Every structure is written in structure tokens, then in C-alpha cells.
Amino acid sequence: MNRIKKSLAALAVVIMGTGAAAAQDLNDVIDKYNAAAEIYSARNYVDAITALNEVVAVGLEVGGDAAEIVANAQKLIPGAYYRVGGAYLQQKDYDTAIEHFNKAAELGELYGDINTARNASGWIAKAYTAMGADAFNDKDYAKAAEIFQKGYEANPSDAELALNLAKSYAEMGENDPEAARKGYEVYTSILGQTHSKYDEAKAQAKEEYSYYILRDASAANAANDTQGAYDILDSYLEADPENPQVNLMYIQIATNKQQWDKVIEKGEAAAEAQTDEELKSEAYFLLGAAYQNKENKAKAIESYRKVTAGGKVATARQQINALQ
């Protein structure tokens, strides 16, 4: 850290007025800056923050003669806050770490240290992630969601925070429909990202989101809230219309409730969404049964003929023979 040397030019005094006092004030600013620089170089960043802020305060009182010294001090302040934040993060004092990272980001923007501001914002997200993970692992999902929400608001482009927030809400959603809805919304926002850097997060979001959807729709159906189950499944299919498990559950619920029109409405898409031949055949079998119950023999036979794998093949052939 470079010290500032006193020079005749820097200490020039005017003949009239308060020149001597001004020179003495500038001397004071230089001395304070050099002392602060030594503290900073010694990596005593907590005391360096205090000392550098004092340089700025005194230098601003002196005015234009001290402008360069003030600017030099201001350049060091964001970095000092950043390093103190890192030390607290290592100690798992997340609140204090975030406080200092926030200050580093704020002052970095203000004083033109954009690199420190950007890095601080990234570590704010990491601090929230670590703090929220502790709560999540303790199954305190409400607290985890609260923490992750703060981190997500601070850095909405952080895919890991978004996934953690969605999962926390979804875990709460087993007993709290409103929390489930919030989780669905965050998952949907992840699936809506188009940049390739989100590809891995989108794949994870699909897997997790469909799991919670299937869980919640199954629970709604078990509670005889059939429309609620459909609403849950529809909310997912808007974001991922070709999900095989969600599509299949839709027509399974409709079949169990003998809602044949609903099976016919969703059946073809559900069958085409399947990547496993046995499950595709299962979907076509349910569709054939729906058409058969609606007395549409031609469409029933057409659907049954597409049952080519799995345990329903023989039954489908029997139904075709009966219908013919």
C-alpha cells in the first residue's frame, strides 16, 4: 500500500486568509491516510474501515486539496468491507457476513469498484444459500424459505437460490396450499429461462417440480378434491406440457372418477407424452375404455389397437373382438 508523501505543492499556502490552517488540515488528512493504509496492508480490515472512513470525512471537510486522497481512500473501503464479510462467512456468522457484503456491493457501485460490487453480490447469494441450507436440513422449511427468499431477491439470477427457494416452499406445501403455489411459481420461472446457463437448473427443476405436483395432486384426489387435483396438474402442464408422469396421472384420475370426456380430452396427448412403450400402451388402453364407455366403437377399437406392450395387451384384444 503506497503512502502519500507530503510535498511543497501539496502543502502550498496562500499568503492571505486561512492558508496555514488549510495546510495543517491537509497534513492531517495525509497522516490519517498513511496510517489507514498501514492498517489495511496489515490486513486488519475492521480497523481499516474505521480509519478509511475517517480519512474520507476529514478530507471532505478540507475540500478540493484533499480530493485525490479522499478518492484513494474510497477505492479501498469496498474491498475492506468485502474481506471482513469473507471472514465472518468462514465463521458461519451469516448475518454479519451479509451485512458487510451488502456494504461492499453498495460502496463498490458508489465508488466505482464494480468488480468488488459484483463479487460481493455473488457472496451475498452464497451466504444466504449456506444459511438457508442449515434451516432446510433441520426441516425448518418456513425459515429456509424466508432466508432463500431474501437471497433470491438480492440475486434473482442465481439458479441455485431459486431451486432452494422453490423446494422449501414445496416442502411446506404438503400442508400449506399457498406455500405450494409459491413453490410452483418459482419452479415455473426457472423453466421459463432461455439462456443455456440455466439448462442444468431447468432439468433439476423439472424433476423436483413434477415430484411435488404428483404428490399434491395425489393428495387432493385422495381427499375427493378431483377438481383441485386437475388444477394442480394443469398448473404444471402449462410449463411442461409433455411430462409423461403428470399426463398419465391426469387420465388415471379421470378414469377412476369415470369422467370419460376428460379422459378423451387428455388421452391422446398423455399417450404421446410417454417415452416407455408399456406406459404408452397403458394410456391408450385408458383412452380406449373411455371411448368404449361413450359408445364410440370406432375410436375405442383404434385406441385399443395401439396397446402393444405390457399387461393390458390381451385385455385390449378381447375388447376389440367384443366391439367388432
C-alpha positions in Angstrom: 0.0 0.0 0.0 1.6 3.3 -1.1 2.0 6.1 1.4 1.3 9.6 0.3 4.3 11.9 0.6 3.9 15.5 1.7 5.2 17.9 -1.0 5.6 21.6 -1.2 3.0 21.7 -3.9 0.5 19.8 -1.7 1.2 22.0 1.2 1.4 25.3 -0.6 -0.2 28.0 1.4 -1.8 31.2 0.3 -0.4 34.5 1.6 -3.8 35.7 2.7 -6.6 34.2 4.7 -6.5 30.7 6.3 -3.8 29.1 4.2 -1.8 27.9 7.2 -4.8 26.2 8.7 -5.7 24.6 5.4 -2.1 23.2 5.0 -2.3 21.8 8.5 -5.7 20.2 7.7 -4.2 18.6 4.6 -1.3 17.4 6.6 -3.8 15.8 8.9 -5.6 14.1 6.0 -2.3 12.7 4.6 -1.3 11.4 8.1 -4.6 9.7 8.5 -4.5 8.2 5.1 -1.0 6.8 5.6 -2.0 5.4 9.0 -5.1 3.8 7.4 -3.1 2.4 4.5 -0.7 0.7 7.0 -3.7 -0.8 8.8 -5.1 -2.1 5.5 -1.8 -3.5 4.4 -1.6 -5.4 7.8 -5.0 -7.0 6.8 -6.7 -5.5 9.8 -9.7 -4.7 7.7 -12.1 -4.0 10.5 -10.0 -1.1 11.8 -9.1 -0.2 8.3 -12.8 0.5 7.6 -12.9 2.9 10.5 -9.7 4.6 9.6 -10.5 5.0 5.9 -13.9 6.4 6.6 -12.3 9.0 8.9 -9.9 9.9 6.1 -12.9 10.5 3.8 -14.8 12.5 6.4 -11.8 14.8 7.2 -10.8 15.0 3.6 -14.3 16.2 2.5 -14.1 18.9 5.2 -10.7 20.1 3.8 -12.2 20.2 0.3 -10.5 20.2 -3.1 -6.9 20.0 -2.0 -7.7 16.6 -0.4 -9.9 15.3 -3.2 -7.3 12.8 -4.6 -6.6 11.4 -1.1 -10.3 11.0 -0.5 -10.7 9.2 -3.8 -7.8 6.8 -2.9 -9.4 6.1 0.5 -12.8 5.5 -1.1 -11.3 2.9 -3.5 -10.1 0.8 -0.6 -13.3 0.9 1.5 -15.4 -1.6 -0.6 -12.5 -4.1 -0.5 -12.2 -3.8 3.2 -15.9 -4.5 3.7 -15.7 -7.4 1.3 -12.8 -9.0 3.2 -14.5 -8.6 6.6 -17.6 -10.2 5.1 -15.5 -13.2 4.0 -14.0 -13.6 7.4 -17.5 -13.7 9.0 -18.7 -16.1 6.4 -15.9 -18.5 7.3 -17.1 -18.3 10.9 -20.7 -19.0 9.7 -21.8 -15.7 11.1 -24.0 -15.3 8.1 -26.0 -12.2 9.1 -22.8 -10.2 9.8 -21.2 -11.5 6.6 -24.2 -10.4 4.6 -24.2 -7.0 6.2 -20.6 -6.4 5.2 -21.1 -7.9 1.7 -24.1 -5.6 1.2 -21.9 -2.6 2.2 -19.2 -3.7 -0.1 -21.6 -4.0 -3.0 -23.2 -0.7 -2.2 -20.0 1.3 -1.9 -18.4 -0.6 -4.8 -21.1 0.8 -7.0 -20.8 4.2 -5.4 -17.0 4.5 -5.6 -16.6 2.8 -9.0 -15.2 -0.5 -7.8 -17.5 -2.6 -9.9 -15.5 -5.8 -9.6 -15.8 -5.8 -5.9 -19.5 -4.9 -6.1 -20.1 -7.8 -8.4 -18.1 -10.3 -6.3 -19.9 -9.1 -3.1 -23.3 -9.7 -4.7 -22.2 -13.2 -5.6 -21.1 -13.9 -2.0 -24.4 -12.5 -0.6 -26.1 -15.2 -2.6 -23.7 -17.8 -1.3 -24.2 -16.7 2.3 -28.0 -16.9 2.0 -27.6 -20.3 0.4 -25.5 -21.6 3.3 -27.7 -20.1 6.0 -30.9 -21.4 4.3 -29.3 -24.9 3.9 -28.8 -25.1 7.6 -32.5 -24.4 8.2 -33.6 -26.7 5.4 -31.5 -29.6 6.8 -33.2 -29.0 10.2 -36.5 -29.3 8.3 -37.5 -25.8 9.3 -38.8 -25.1 5.8 -40.6 -21.9 6.7 -37.3 -20.4 8.0 -35.4 -21.8 5.0 -37.9 -20.2 2.6 -37.7 -16.9 4.4 -33.8 -16.9 4.1 -33.8 -18.1 0.5 -36.4 -15.5 -0.5 -34.1 -12.8 0.8 -31.2 -14.2 -1.2 -33.3 -14.7 -4.3 -34.4 -11.0 -4.1 -30.8 -9.9 -3.8 -29.7 -12.0 -6.7 -32.6 -13.3 -8.8 -30.3 -14.7 -11.5 -28.8 -17.3 -9.0 -30.4 -20.6 -10.1 -29.3 -22.5 -7.0 -31.1 -20.0 -4.8 -34.2 -20.2 -6.9 -34.2 -24.0 -6.7 -33.7 -23.9 -3.0 -36.5 -21.4 -2.5 -38.9 -23.5 -4.7 -38.0 -26.7 -2.8 -38.5 -25.0 0.6 -42.0 -23.8 -0.4 -42.8 -27.1 -1.9 -41.9 -29.0 1.3 -44.1 -26.6 3.2 -46.8 -27.2 0.6 -47.7 -30.7 1.8 -49.7 -29.0 4.5 -50.0 -25.4 3.1 -51.5 -25.0 -0.4 -50.4 -21.3 -0.6 -46.8 -22.3 0.0 -47.1 -25.0 -2.6 -48.4 -22.4 -5.1 -45.4 -20.2 -4.4 -43.1 -23.1 -5.0 -44.8 -23.9 -8.3 -44.4 -20.2 -9.4 -40.6 -20.3 -8.7 -40.2 -23.6 -10.5 -42.2 -22.2 -13.4 -39.9 -19.1 -13.5 -36.8 -21.4 -13.7 -38.4 -23.5 -16.5 -39.1 -20.2 -18.4 -35.4 -19.3 -18.6 -34.0 -19.4 -22.1 -30.2 -19.0 -21.6 -28.1 -22.1 -21.8 -26.5 -21.5 -18.4 -29.9 -22.5 -16.9 -30.1 -25.9 -18.6 -28.9 -27.8 -15.6 -31.1 -25.9 -13.2 -34.1 -26.4 -15.6 -33.5 -30.2 -15.7 -33.4 -30.3 -11.9 -36.5 -28.1 -11.6 -38.5 -30.4 -13.9 -37.6 -33.4 -11.8 -38.4 -31.7 -8.5 -41.4 -29.8 -9.7 -43.1 -32.9 -11.2 -42.4 -34.9 -8.0 -44.2 -32.3 -5.8 -47.0 -31.9 -8.4 -47.7 -35.7 -8.4 -47.6 -35.7 -4.6 -50.0 -32.8 -4.2 -52.4 -34.0 -6.9 -52.5 -37.4 -5.4 -53.3 -36.0 -2.0 -56.0 -33.8 -3.4 -57.5 -36.8 -5.3 -57.4 -38.9 -2.1 -59.3 -36.2 -0.3 -62.0 -36.3 -3.1 -61.0 -32.9 -4.4 -60.9 -34.1 -8.0 -61.0 -30.6 -9.5 -58.2 -29.5 -7.1 -56.1 -32.4 -8.5 -56.8 -31.3 -12.0 -55.9 -27.7 -11.2 -52.6 -28.8 -9.7 -51.8 -31.0 -12.8 -52.8 -28.2 -15.2 -50.6 -25.7 -13.4 -47.6 -27.9 -14.2 -48.6 -28.9 -17.7 -48.6 -25.2 -18.7 -44.9 -25.1 -18.0 -44.0 -28.6 -19.2 -46.8 -30.0 -21.4 -45.0 -33.2 -22.4 -44.2 -34.5 -18.9 -45.1 -38.2 -19.1 -45.9 -38.9 -15.4 -48.1 -35.9 -15.0 -50.0 -36.6 -18.2 -50.6 -40.2 -17.2 -51.8 -39.3 -13.7 -54.3 -36.9 -15.3 -56.1 -39.6 -17.2 -55.8 -42.2 -14.4 -57.6 -39.9 -12.1 -60.3 -39.2 -14.7 -60.7 -42.9 -15.4 -61.1 -43.7 -11.7 -63.8 -41.0 -11.5 -65.4 -42.3 -14.7 -65.0 -38.8 -16.3 -64.8 -40.2 -19.8 -64.9 -36.9 -21.6 -61.9 -35.7 -19.5 -60.0 -38.9 -20.5 -60.8 -38.4 -24.1 -59.8 -34.7 -23.9 -56.4 -35.5 -22.4 -55.8 -39.1 -23.5 -54.1 -38.7 -26.9 -51.6 -36.1 -25.5 -51.0 -38.3 -22.5 -50.2 -41.3 -24.6 -47.9 -39.4 -26.9 -46.0 -37.9 -24.0 -44.9 -41.4 -22.8 -41.4 -42.5 -23.6 -41.9 -46.0 -22.2 -43.9 -48.3 -24.5 -45.7 -50.0 -21.7 -46.9 -46.7 -20.2 -47.9 -45.5 -23.7 -50.0 -48.7 -24.1 -51.5 -48.0 -20.6 -52.5 -44.5 -21.7 -54.1 -45.9 -25.0 -55.9 -48.6 -23.0 -57.5 -45.9 -20.8 -58.4 -43.9 -23.8 -60.0 -46.9 -25.5 -62.0 -47.6 -22.3 -63.2 -44.0 -22.3 -64.4 -44.2 -25.9 -66.0 -47.6 -25.3 -68.0 -46.1 -22.4 -69.0 -43.3 -24.6 -70.1 -45.9 -27.1 -67.7 -44.7 -29.8 -66.8 -48.1 -31.1 -64.5 -47.0 -33.9 -62.4 -44.8 -31.7 -62.3 -47.4 -29.0 -61.0 -50.0 -31.4 -58.5 -47.5 -32.8 -57.1 -46.8 -29.3 -57.1 -50.5 -28.2 -55.1 -51.4 -31.3 -52.3 -49.1 -30.0 -51.9 -51.2 -26.9 -48.9 -53.2 -27.9 -46.8 -53.7 -24.7 -47.4 -54.5 -21.1 -50.1 -56.4 -19.2 -53.1 -54.8 -21.0 -52.4 -56.3 -24.4 -54.6 -59.4 -24.1 -57.4 -57.4 -22.5 -57.3 -54.8 -25.3 -57.6 -57.7 -27.9 -60.5 -59.1 -26.1 -62.2 -55.7 -26.1 -61.6 -55.3 -29.8 -63.2 -58.7 -30.5 -66.2 -57.8 -28.4 -66.6 -54.4 -30.1 -66.4 -56.0 -33.5 
